Amino acid sequence: MKKIYGIGVGPGDKELITLKGYRLIREADVIFAPKSKGISTALKIAEEFISDKKIVELEFPMGEDNSSRYKEAAEIIRKTSGETGAFLTLGDPMVYSTFIYLLSELDKIGVNAEAIPGITSFGAASNITKTPLTLKGDNFYLCDGEINLDILKNSQSVAVLKTYKDKKKILSILEENGFEYVYVKRCSTENEVILRDRTAILEDKDYLSLIIGRRRNNG
Ligand SMILES: C[S@@+](CC[C@H](N)C(=O)[O-])C[C@H]1O[C@@H](n2cnc3c(N)ncnc32)[C@H](O)[C@@H]1O
């Protein structure tokens, strides 16, 4: 590829793809889609716009060391012929994303790459649940599964992604530190679920879920 764009396709609703992301997807000669254990959420979000395109699926199994796969994927992208490629990524490319690791491998082998921002999962979830992330002077804390207490104590709101790691611990920490919380699963999709009840949250299991916490009496 002469140029590869890492494109954030947003959290699930295809209308939450940016106009720039959409245009670059439509203009791309080849679509690259990350998969984990055969599933590509990013591909599903954009599927309506890429049915006429060549699609190259790249497997990065979740929970495994994918270092060599990032190198191989960068080589595949370099060797694929075409003017521009679109590497689809869930939410925003710079937030807990495969594209971050791939980008560093692409840089090493001299492939021209650019990241196109997308709407994050927690940004969408905070809007959908009408939970403010920041008011004037607030600190917002983003983490993936494990909460650092020192940071939490200095934050008015928190978004915890990858909740599957230990939801019970996450909820207990939030309760003990004076936070209200909301659990959002598959936000902005037709399977979206919003839960506030502790038991219901603990019963649910879904990789595509997050928890937003907001310190009580903080807007
Ligand atoms: C590898 S991270 C990707 C984050 C993504 N780049 C972003 O900007 O939001 C995957 C985690 O994002 C969260 N996530 C992504 N899409 C989501 C959605 N539609 N609803 C709820 N959580 C979502 C979940 O916590 C999931 O475990």
The ligand as a Tripos MOL2 file, in Angstrom:
@<TRIPOS>MOLECULE
LIG
   27    29     1     0     0
SMALL
NO_CHARGES

@<TRIPOS>ATOM
      1 C1         -9.6680   -3.0170   22.8700 C.3       1 LIG1
      2 S1        -10.7230   -1.8870   23.6920 S.3       1 LIG1
      3 C2        -11.1040   -0.8120   22.3670 C.3       1 LIG1
      4 C3        -11.4790    0.5910   22.7960 C.3       1 LIG1
      5 C4        -11.8180    1.4780   21.6220 C.3       1 LIG1
      6 N1        -10.6520    1.7430   20.8070 N.3       1 LIG1
      7 C5        -12.4800    2.7930   22.0190 C.2       1 LIG1
      8 O1        -12.0670    3.8440   21.5380 O.co2     1 LIG1
      9 O2        -13.4570    2.7680   22.7700 O.co2     1 LIG1
     10 C6        -12.1760   -2.8610   23.8400 C.3       1 LIG1
     11 C7        -13.0400   -2.3900   24.9830 C.3       1 LIG1
     12 O3        -13.7440   -1.2180   24.5850 O.3       1 LIG1
     13 C8        -15.0150   -1.1950   25.1870 C.3       1 LIG1
     14 N2        -16.0360   -1.0990   24.1130 N.ar      1 LIG1
     15 C9        -15.8160   -0.9880   22.7980 C.ar      1 LIG1
     16 N3        -16.9850   -0.8570   22.1300 N.ar      1 LIG1
     17 C10       -17.9610   -0.8900   23.0560 C.ar      1 LIG1
     18 C11       -19.3830   -0.7910   23.0010 C.ar      1 LIG1
     19 N4        -20.0320   -0.6380   21.8380 N.pl3     1 LIG1
     20 N5        -20.0830   -0.8410   24.1590 N.ar      1 LIG1
     21 C12       -19.4450   -0.9800   25.3450 C.ar      1 LIG1
     22 N6        -18.1000   -1.0860   25.4600 N.ar      1 LIG1
     23 C13       -17.3700   -1.0320   24.3360 C.ar      1 LIG1
     24 C14       -15.1590   -2.4620   26.0150 C.3       1 LIG1
     25 O4        -14.8020   -2.1590   27.3490 O.3       1 LIG1
     26 C15       -14.1310   -3.3780   25.3900 C.3       1 LIG1
     27 O5        -13.6890   -4.3520   26.3080 O.3       1 LIG1
@<TRIPOS>BOND
     1     1     2 1
     2     2     3 1
     3     2    10 1
     4     3     4 1
     5     4     5 1
     6     5     6 1
     7     5     7 1
     8     7     8 2
     9     7     9 1
    10    10    11 1
    11    11    12 1
    12    11    26 1
    13    12    13 1
    14    13    14 1
    15    13    24 1
    16    14    15 ar
    17    14    23 ar
    18    15    16 ar
    19    16    17 ar
    20    17    18 ar
    21    17    23 ar
    22    18    19 1
    23    18    20 ar
    24    20    21 ar
    25    21    22 ar
    26    22    23 ar
    27    24    25 1
    28    24    26 1
    29    26    27 1
@<TRIPOS>SUBSTRUCTURE
     1 LIG1         1 GROUP 0 **** ****
